[in-house]
């Protein structure tokens, strides 16, 4: 999967522009600036290999990810250590260190929000299924529908207006403290983004858990467990919820992998310096190496998360081990 993604990403950023009429010199001009002479641009295009066959260029690109790469701009040779995603058009610095600097912010946002939305969404879904048709069921599912329908930038802006600028309970957007510096301040600054992001995802998890529990609690083995005299709590948690967790686990792996790759709207709304905001700035600046780096890193997290989910199926559902 990662090989296919790398091929598609490379094709989008290097092959498609040439199909659209961009010359190798046009690609090379982004590396030397607008003041360079046509002779200099042509020379850089030759040294960067933009005139080589596509297969050769892709092989050089993959080699740079594993062993690093050398960039010959004419004035000197730049060494790009592995994993090499190239050099930024704007800053002239390697892309990978910038991605590593932004990753703790996105990881902190994703982990905190994931804990909240899983606990809240699954708990509400279970209670709604056990009290089907009650006032709590109707209220929680109505709230879940609103949570799924409202976009994150809307709920984020409303929460900032009310809780940050109005009541002053939480810091305004852009407040970030590293966990190693002050853990308490780190959690306090991220509390509002956590809750806002968790509200969006918890709504879907509540609806999915409710549907799964309603189906599971009507199975024969649930009636058998009750007939054996097991406590209701054990029947619900061990036999009912455990069997209903498989689709929830699948959805969680995809959602968490995507968030690690960059929570674009949340980070932009709260001005958090994570991968999502990094991607937005790279797109605005047309900084192709940075955009390509974010795409590959995000795809890698999604693939790894999906793999971990596949391995956890056997732990959650005994039927997978038996099959």
N, C-alpha and C positions, 0 to 999 in steps of 0.2 A: 504493500500500500504506500509506504513512504517513497519507494522508487517511482511509482506511478505519479505521486503528487509532485515529486521533484521534477519529473519530465514535463508535466503539465505546467508547473510554475515557470520553469525555464523557457518553455515554448511561448507562454504569454508575454514574458518580459523581453525576450530576445528574438524569437522567430516571428511572432505575429507582427511586431512593428516593421520588420523587413518585408513581410507580405503586404503590409499597408503602404509600402513605398519608401520607408525609411532606409537610408543608405548606411553602410558601416561607418562612414564619416559622421553622420548625424548622431549615431550612438556614441561615438568616440568624443564628440564635442562636449558631452556632459561631463567628461573627465578632465578636460583641459580649460573649460571656461569659454566665454564669448569673445574674449580678446585675442584668442589664438589665431594664427594665420592658417589658411587652407592647407599649406604644406605640412604644418605641425599637426593638424587634425588628421590628415591622411597618414602621417607617420605613426601617430598614436594608435590609429585603427589597425595598422599592420602589426604593431608590437603587442596589442591586446588580443589579437587573433580574431577580430570581427570579420575578416575576409575568409577565415577557414570554414570548412564544411560544418554543418550543424552538429553532426555526430562528434566531431573533434571538439567543438566548443562545449557541448554537454559533458563530454568526458573530462575536460579540464575543469568544468564547474563542479562536478562530483568529486574529483580529486582534491579540489580546494577545501571541500567540506571535511575531508578526513585527514589530509596531510598539510593543508595550508596552500598558499599560492603566492606567486610573484607578479607584481604589476610593474611593467616597464613603461614609464611615461616620457622617456627621452632624457629628462634631466637626471634621472636616477631610477633605481629599482626599489620598489616598496615590498617589504616582506609582510604578508598577511597570515598570521598564525591560524591554525585550525581551531574550530570550524570557521572557515572564511566565507562570509557572505558578501565580500566586497567592501568598498569604501564609500562612505556617504558623499553624495554630490555636493552637499551644503557645507558640512564640517570638515570633510576630508579625512575623517577618522574611521577606523574599522567599525563595522556594524555590530559585530557580536558583543563587544564590551558594553555598548549602549543598551542592547537587549538585556544583558545580565543585570545592569543597573536598574532597569525598570521592572524586572521580574518580581522582586520582593513585594512591591506595591500591589501588583495584580494577584499574586499568590495569597497575600494577606486578605485582600478583598474577597477572593473566591472561597477560601477556607472558612472564614467567619460567616459569610452569607450561607454557605452550604450547610453548615451545622445548624443554623437557625431554620432554614427552609425545610430541611429533612425532618427535624424534630417537630416543628410546628405542623407541617403539611401532613405527615404520616399520622400524628396524634389526632388532628382534627378529622382526617379521613376515617380513622378507626372508630372514633366516637360517633361520627355521623352515620356510619354503617350500622353500628349497634343500636342507634336511636333513630332508625329510619322513619321519616315522616314527622319527626318532632320539630319543635320550634328551633332547637339548636341546629338540626339538620338543614332546615330551610335557610336559616340565617348564615350558617357557615358556607353553604353552597352558593348562596347569593353573593357573599363576600368574595368567594373564590372566583366566581364568574367576573366580578368587577376587577379583581386582581389580574386575571388573564387578559382582560380587554384593555385595561389602561396601559399605555406605553410607559416605559421606565423613565423617559425624560420628563413626562408630565408629572408622575408621582414624585420624582426627584426634585423638580422645581417647587412643587407644592410643599414638600417636606422642608426644603430650605427656607421658604418664605415663612412658614409657620413656626418651625422649631429652632431655626438658627437666627433669622433676622427679626422674627416677631417675638418669640418667648425667650430667646437667648439660651436655650437649654443645651444646644450642641454647637460646636465650632462651625464657621462657614466653610464653604468649599475651598479646597486647596490645602487644608491643614493635614500634614503628614509627618508622623514621627516614627522613626525606625524602632522595631521591637526591641533590639538590643540596647537602645538608648534609654527608653522609658516604656515598659510594657503597658502600664496603666494608661498613659497618654496615648499610646498607639491604639489601644482598644477604644478609648473615648473618641478619638478623632474619626475612627471608622464605624462607630456605632450607627449613625444615621444612614450611611451608604449600605451597611449590612442589612439593616431592617428594610430599606427601600428595595434592594435587590432580592431579598428573601421573600418579600410580599408578592413579587411577580412570580417566582418559581414555586413558592409554597402553595399558591392557589392551584396550579396544575397538579401538584403531588397530592393535594387533598382530594381532588376529584378522582384521580387515578386510584388512590388507595381505597376510597369509598367504593368504587366500582369493583375493584378486586376483592375486597372483603365481603361485599354482598354476594358475589359469586361463590367465594370459598366457603363462607359460613353455611351454605346450603348443601355442601357435599356430604356424602355418606360417612366419610371418616370423621367428620365433625360430630355427627350424631352418635357415632360409635364411641368417641372420646367422652362425650357427655354421659352416655349410658354406662361407661365404666366408673363414673363417679368423680372424674377429674374436676378440679376447681375451674370456674368459668374463666378466671384470668389466665390460667395455664392453657385452656382450650383456645382462647382468643389469640394469645401471644405466640405460643409454641406451634400450634397446629393451623390456626387461621392466618395470622399475619405473616408467618414465615413462608407460607405457600404463596401469598399475595405479593411478596417482595420482588419476585423475579422481574416483572416489567418496570417496577420502580427502580431497581438496580440498573437496568439497561438505560433508562432515561437519565439517571444520575450520572452515569459514566460519560454520556454524551454532553450533558449540560456542564459538568465540572471541567471536562477537557476543553470545551469551547470557552469557558470563563478564564481558565488559565492562559489560553491563547490571547486573551484580551477582552475585558468587559468594556467595549467601546463606548456605549451610551452612558453607562454609570460613571466611568472615569471622566468622560467629557463633562457631564452634568456637575459633578463634584470637584472638577479640576484636580484629579488625582494623577500624579506622574507615572502611570503604569503603561503596559504594552498597548492598551486600547488608545490612549491619548497619543502615544508614540506613533501608532499606525495612522491616526488622523493627520498629525503634523507631517508625516512622510508623504501621504497622499496629496496634501495641499501643496507641498514643496516639490512634488513630482520627483521625489528622491527614490528611484527604483530599487537600489540595493537595500535600503531600509524596509521598503514595502515587501520585497521578496523575503527578507529575513523574518519579518513578522509572520508572513504566510506559512513559511516552512516550520517555524517554531510552533505556531498554533496547530498546524496539522500534526506535528509530532506529538503534542500533548493529547490530541483527540485519539490518535491511534494507540498510544500507551494506555490511556484511560479505558478504551474499549477492550484492550487485551486484559487489563486487570479485572474488568467486569466479567469477562468470559471465565476467568479463573475462579472468581468468587461465586459463580452460579452453583458449583458443586458444594460450596460451604453453606449457602443459604437454603438450597432446595435439595433434599436427599434423593429425590427422584432423578436428578441429573446424574448422581453418582451411580445409581442402580442401572441406568440406561447405558 
